[in-house]
Amino acid sequence: MKGNRIKMMAEIGLAVALSAILNLLPLFKMPQGGSVSLEMLPVLIIALRWGGIPGMITGLVYGFLQLVMGAYIVHPLQLVLDYPLAYLLVGLAGFITIDSSVNKAGGYYFRLLLAILTGGLARFFAHLISGVIFFGQYAPAGQNVWLYSAIYNGSFILPSLIIAFIIIIPVLKRLTRLK
């Protein structure tokens, strides 16, 4: 049991470091923050391998690391919403049980997609609220700030989730054999 705990902690450390590296290699950057990147992938992998609590801890630690790496902060509540809380919520994916021994492959992929969407959409809602409260002034004249924030944040979170889903399938299969 102690060996598994040490292994989990080592994987969490590696995941946080890998998320930080992947954050530095965005596929596309948004003008007012956010990017299409693979930074959520290691957090999702920990959540799916070890469960929701370790996944949330991984996201929380990574969110704090992002603060050190050069966060854009306009208010203490925005700091919490966009960094530690947003990435902590990605770990919610680990509360969706994924059993690789499911007879129907479609059931496995559906649950995997559900888990990734759970974590990604939870992150999206943290950014959505932050966008409405702190960045609503960037919305075009007459546009609803909720719609503006949803479109802005969805434009980088949704592609990141799609890419993560595609990449995580072979990665999890390989890691399952190693566990």
C-alpha positions in Angstrom: 0.0 0.0 0.0 2.8 2.4 0.9 4.5 1.7 -2.4 1.3 2.6 -4.3 1.1 5.9 -2.4 4.8 6.7 -3.3 4.1 5.8 -6.9 1.0 8.0 -7.0 2.9 11.0 -5.4 5.7 10.6 -7.9 3.2 10.5 -10.8 1.5 13.6 -9.4 4.9 15.4 -9.4 5.7 14.4 -12.9 2.2 15.4 -14.1 2.5 18.9 -12.6 5.9 19.3 -14.2 4.6 18.0 -17.6 1.6 20.3 -17.4 3.9 23.3 -16.9 6.0 22.3 -19.9 3.0 21.7 -22.1 1.6 25.1 -21.0 4.8 26.6 -22.5 4.1 24.9 -25.8 0.7 26.2 -26.8 -0.9 25.3 -30.1 -2.7 28.6 -30.2 -2.8 31.6 -27.8 -5.8 33.8 -27.2 -5.3 37.6 -27.1 -6.6 38.1 -23.5 -5.3 34.9 -22.0 -6.0 31.2 -22.4 -4.6 28.9 -25.0 -5.3 25.7 -26.9 -2.7 23.4 -25.3 -2.2 20.0 -23.7 -1.7 21.3 -20.2 -4.9 19.5 -18.9 -3.8 16.1 -20.2 -1.4 15.1 -17.3 -4.0 16.3 -14.7 -6.7 14.2 -16.5 -4.4 11.2 -16.6 -3.8 11.3 -12.9 -7.5 11.8 -12.2 -8.4 8.7 -14.4 -5.6 6.5 -13.0 -5.8 7.4 -9.3 -9.2 9.0 -8.8 -10.8 12.3 -8.2 -9.0 13.4 -5.0 -5.5 12.8 -6.4 -6.6 14.4 -9.7 -7.9 17.5 -7.9 -4.7 17.8 -5.8 -2.7 17.6 -9.0 -4.8 20.3 -10.6 -4.5 22.5 -7.5 -0.7 22.2 -7.4 -0.5 22.9 -11.1 -2.8 25.9 -10.7 -0.5 27.4 -8.0 2.5 26.7 -10.2 0.9 28.7 -12.9 0.7 31.6 -10.5 4.5 31.4 -10.1 5.1 31.1 -13.8 3.5 34.4 -14.7 -0.2 34.7 -14.1 -2.4 37.6 -15.2 -4.1 38.9 -12.1 -6.6 41.7 -11.8 -8.3 40.7 -8.5 -7.8 38.1 -5.7 -11.1 36.3 -6.6 -10.1 36.2 -10.3 -6.7 34.7 -9.2 -8.6 31.9 -7.4 -11.1 31.3 -10.2 -8.6 31.2 -13.1 -5.8 29.3 -11.5 -6.0 27.0 -8.5 -9.8 26.4 -8.7 -10.0 26.0 -12.4 -7.4 23.3 -12.5 -8.5 21.7 -9.3 -11.9 21.2 -11.1 -10.2 19.3 -13.9 -9.6 16.6 -11.4 -13.3 16.0 -11.1 -12.8 13.7 -14.1 -11.5 11.1 -11.7 -14.9 10.7 -10.1 -16.2 9.0 -13.3 -15.3 5.4 -13.1 -13.5 4.1 -16.2 -13.2 0.4 -16.4 -11.0 -0.8 -19.2 -12.4 -4.3 -18.9 -15.8 -3.2 -20.2 -17.0 -5.7 -22.9 -18.3 -3.0 -25.2 -15.5 -0.7 -26.3 -18.2 2.0 -27.0 -19.0 2.0 -23.3 -15.4 2.5 -22.3 -15.0 5.4 -24.7 -18.3 7.0 -23.7 -17.3 7.0 -20.0 -13.8 8.3 -20.9 -15.4 11.1 -22.9 -17.8 11.8 -20.0 -14.9 12.0 -17.5 -12.9 14.4 -19.7 -16.0 16.6 -20.3 -16.7 16.6 -16.6 -13.3 17.9 -15.7 -13.1 20.3 -18.7 -16.5 21.8 -18.3 -15.9 22.3 -14.6 -12.8 24.3 -15.6 -14.8 26.1 -18.2 -17.4 27.3 -15.6 -14.6 28.7 -13.4 -13.2 30.7 -16.3 -16.8 31.6 -17.4 -17.5 33.2 -14.0 -14.2 35.0 -14.0 -14.7 36.3 -17.5 -18.2 37.6 -16.7 -17.0 39.4 -13.5 -13.6 40.6 -14.4 -13.3 40.7 -18.2 -16.9 41.6 -19.3 -15.7 45.0 -20.4 -14.1 43.4 -23.4 -17.4 42.2 -24.8 -18.5 44.0 -27.9 -21.1 46.8 -27.3 -24.5 45.3 -26.8 -23.3 41.7 -26.4 -24.3 39.8 -23.3 -21.3 39.3 -21.1 -22.2 35.7 -20.3 -22.3 34.9 -24.0 -19.1 36.7 -24.6 -17.3 34.9 -21.8 -18.8 31.5 -22.9 -17.6 32.0 -26.5 -14.2 33.3 -25.5 -13.4 30.6 -23.0 -15.1 27.8 -25.0 -12.9 28.7 -28.0 -9.8 27.4 -26.3 -11.1 24.9 -23.8 -13.3 22.9 -26.2 -10.4 22.3 -28.7 -8.1 21.5 -25.8 -10.6 18.8 -24.6 -11.0 17.3 -28.0 -7.2 17.0 -28.5 -6.9 15.6 -24.9 -9.6 13.0 -25.6 -7.8 11.8 -28.8 -4.4 11.6 -27.2 -5.5 10.1 -23.8 -6.9 6.9 -25.4 -3.6 5.4 -26.4 -1.8 6.9 -23.4 -4.2 5.3 -20.9 -4.1 1.9 -22.6 -0.3 1.9 -22.3 -0.3 3.2 -18.7 -2.9 0.6 -17.7 -0.5 -2.2 -18.8 2.2 -0.6 -16.6 0.1 -0.3 -13.5 
